[in-house]
Amino acid sequence: MEKLREIFVFVCFALGVVALLLCVFQGWSGKVGSATALGVTFIICGVFLFLSQVKTFKVWEVQVELREQLDQAQAVIRQLRRISINSAKSAYHQAAWGNRMASPSGRDKQAQLEEIDKQLADLNLTPEEREDIVRPVVRIIGFDLYQVFSRTLQAYSALRYSALVERARSEKPEYVQARESHSAGYAKWHQREAGQNPFERLNTYDLKSELERETPREGEWLDERELEITRRFAQEILGLYAGCVAKGGYSTEAAIYLDDYGKGDLDGYQRKAREVYGRVLADMAKQ
């Protein structure tokens, strides 16, 4: 269409030039009527050419102005996007690290982060951008779940030893030997695990490997039945963590789980130990 308009303008210009020449010729010949008509034609062509050029200039000017405004708007949007991402990173970082000794409950953190996540959804982030934002929280959740596993094992070792001591009061050789085997095996396990702290490798640890390392080896202080229970316990922890990784924060199940057992108090770990190994402890008490 722009090309056709240019052709039409050129034709109009040519007609105007011809009309002007003929107007002069007709006027010189004394043909006033024809000269007047040709003069009017020349004026019309001139007015059309003038208006056409004005329109072209105005349209071009508006296009330039709109393009500049669009570029400015896009720049503002990019800036707001960066601000939103940085704000979200700060919020997730605060949720992960802030007030570790007296932090809000897992369910409160879950609610806060879900509100932030709704805002992030409007930014159309790439998976890599979102993963970078949520990583601090997810890694901390994994460590907290590891703590539940590790501290529950320690709580169970104390409960188990108490049960073995009580049973050994009968002074049956096999019961006394079981108590001594527990002490020796636990000491070996504790020495092997002393100083192991996934928190020191927070950005690189593999939770599955950490749980396998923490699980006592065969022949230490757990029998085969207890080892199988412990492996199922580890799978429970890994399942909760997988849900948090998929969500990019606290899943409902993990939030409730950590509120129940992950507050750092011995009572929570002992309750979990009794839930996981309750039947084993009951069988020891019956013997």
DOZA-9385 format. One record per residue (C-alpha): residue in one letter; x, z, y. Coordinates in steps of 0.1 Angstrom, whole numbers, padded with zeros to 4 digits, always signed. Last residue first. Layout:
N
AXZY...
END
This chain:
287
Q+0110+0765-0608K+0079+0764-0587A+0098+0767-0553M+0119+0737-0562D+0088+0716-0569A+0074+0725-0535L+0106+0716-0518V+0105+0682-0535R+0069+0677-0526G+0075+0685-0490Y+0104+0661-0485V+0090+0637-0459E+0063+0660-0443R+0085+0691-0446A+0114+0673-0430K+0091+0661-0402R+0079+0696-0395Q+0115+0708-0395Y+0125+0681-0371G+0097+0690-0347D+0104+0727-0349L+0141+0722-0342D+0134+0708-0307G+0147+0675-0294K+0114+0660-0283G+0116+0634-0310Y+0091+0646-0336D+0055+0644-0322D+0062+0626-0289L+0086+0603-0307Y+0060+0593-0332I+0032+0589-0306A+0054+0565-0286A+0066+0547-0317E+0030+0540-0329T+0018+0529-0295S+0048+0505-0292Y+0073+0515-0266G+0092+0487-0250G+0099+0450-0254K+0069+0445-0277A+0088+0428-0305V+0117+0452-0301C+0094+0482-0301G+0076+0470-0333A+0109+0465-0350Y+0119+0501-0340L+0088+0515-0357G+0095+0495-0389L+0131+0506-0389I+0121+0543-0387E+0097+0539-0416Q+0124+0520-0435A+0147+0549-0431F+0121+0573-0444R+0117+0550-0474R+0155+0552-0480T+0153+0590-0477I+0126+0592-0503E+0147+0571-0527L+0177+0594-0520E+0155+0625-0527R+0146+0611-0561E+0182+0601-0569D+0196+0635-0560L+0207+0645-0526W+0238+0666-0518E+0268+0642-0524G+0266+0624-0558E+0250+0593-0544R+0258+0589-0507P+0240+0607-0480T+0221+0584-0455E+0238+0584-0421R+0257+0552-0428E+0225+0535-0440L+0207+0547-0409E+0235+0534-0386S+0236+0501-0404K+0198+0496-0399L+0201+0506-0363D+0228+0481-0354Y+0248+0494-0325T+0261+0471-0297N+0246+0482-0264L+0244+0519-0272R+0279+0522-0287E+0285+0558-0275F+0249+0566-0282P+0255+0556-0318N+0273+0589-0323Q+0294+0596-0353G+0317+0625-0345A+0311+0643-0378E+0295+0620-0404R+0322+0622-0430Q+0327+0660-0425H+0289+0665-0427W+0287+0645-0460K+0316+0664-0476A+0302+0698-0464Y+0268+0688-0477G+0282+0679-0511A+0301+0712-0514S+0271+0733-0503H+0246+0714-0524S+0269+0716-0555E+0271+0754-0550R+0233+0758-0549A+0228+0734-0579Q+0255+0754-0599V+0237+0787-0592Y+0205+0771-0604E+0221+0757-0636P+0238+0791-0643K+0205+0810-0641E+0212+0838-0616S+0175+0844-0610R+0185+0846-0573A+0195+0810-0576R+0159+0799-0568E+0160+0816-0534V+0194+0801-0527L+0182+0766-0537A+0151+0769-0515S+0173+0780-0485Y+0197+0751-0492R+0168+0726-0492L+0154+0740-0459A+0188+0738-0443S+0195+0703-0457Y+0160+0693-0446A+0168+0702-0410Q+0200+0681-0411L+0181+0652-0426T+0154+0655-0399R+0182+0656-0372S+0196+0623-0384F+0162+0605-0388V+0148+0618-0355Q+0181+0610-0338Y+0179+0574-0351L+0145+0571-0335D+0159+0583-0302F+0187+0558-0305G+0163+0529-0311I+0142+0540-0282I+0173+0540-0260R+0181+0504-0271V+0146+0493-0263V+0146+0509-0229P+0179+0494-0218R+0170+0459-0232V+0137+0455-0214I+0151+0435-0184D+0176+0414-0203E+0150+0406-0229R+0126+0394-0202E+0152+0370-0188E+0161+0357-0222P+0125+0351-0232T+0121+0330-0199L+0100+0347-0172N+0067+0332-0162L+0065+0355-0131D+0028+0365-0138A+0038+0381-0171L+0063+0404-0152Q+0034+0420-0134K+0017+0428-0167D+0050+0442-0180I+0051+0466-0151E+0017+0480-0161E+0028+0482-0197L+0059+0501-0187Q+0040+0529-0171A+0016+0532-0200Q+0044+0533-0225K+0063+0559-0205D+0033+0581-0204R+0028+0577-0242G+0064+0585-0248S+0061+0617-0229P+0078+0621-0195S+0114+0630-0194A+0128+0665-0194M+0164+0663-0208R+0166+0625-0204N+0155+0627-0168G+0159+0590-0161W+0178+0569-0186A+0154+0546-0203A+0124+0548-0180Q+0148+0546-0150H+0164+0515-0165Y+0130+0499-0172A+0119+0506-0136S+0152+0493-0121K+0150+0461-0142A+0114+0457-0130S+0125+0460-0094N+0153+0435-0100I+0129+0410-0116S+0104+0415-0087I+0131+0410-0061R+0144+0379-0078R+0108+0365-0080L+0102+0374-0044Q+0134+0354-0034R+0123+0324-0055I+0089+0325-0040V+0104+0327-0005A+0126+0297-0012Q+0096+0278-0026A+0077+0286+0006Q+0106+0274+0028D+0109+0241+0008L+0072+0236+0011Q+0073+0242+0049E+0102+0217+0052R+0082+0192+0032L+0051+0197+0052E+0070+0192+0085V+0087+0161+0072Q+0054+0147+0060V+0037+0156+0093E+0065+0137+0112W+0062+0107+0089V+0024+0106+0094K+0029+0109+0132F+0055+0082+0133T+0034+0058+0112K+0003+0066+0132V+0021+0059+0165Q+0036+0027+0151S+0002+0015+0140L-0014+0025+0173F+0012+0004+0192L+0008-0026+0169F-0030-0024+0172V-0028-0022+0210G-0005-0052+0211C-0026-0072+0188I-0057-0064+0209I-0038-0073+0241F-0027-0106+0227T-0062-0115+0215V-0075-0106+0250G-0049-0129+0265L-0059-0157+0241A-0095-0153+0251T-0085-0153+0288A-0063-0184+0284S-0091-0202+0266G-0116-0195+0294V-0091-0203+0322K-0081-0237+0309G-0061-0247+0340S-0032-0262+0320W-0008-0234+0332G-0034-0209+0319Q-0036-0227+0286F+0002-0226+0282V+0005-0190+0292C-0023-0180+0268L-0008-0201+0241L+0025-0182+0244L+0008-0148+0244A-0014-0157+0215V+0016-0169+0195V+0034-0136+0202G+0003-0116+0193L-0002-0136+0161A+0034-0129+0150F+0029-0091+0157C-0003-0091+0137V+0014-0109+0108F+0042-0083+0109V+0017-0054+0110F-0001-0069+0080I+0032-0072+0061E+0040-0036+0068R+0006-0025+0057L+0010-0044+0024K+0043-0027+0018E+0028+0008+0024M+0000+0000+0000
END
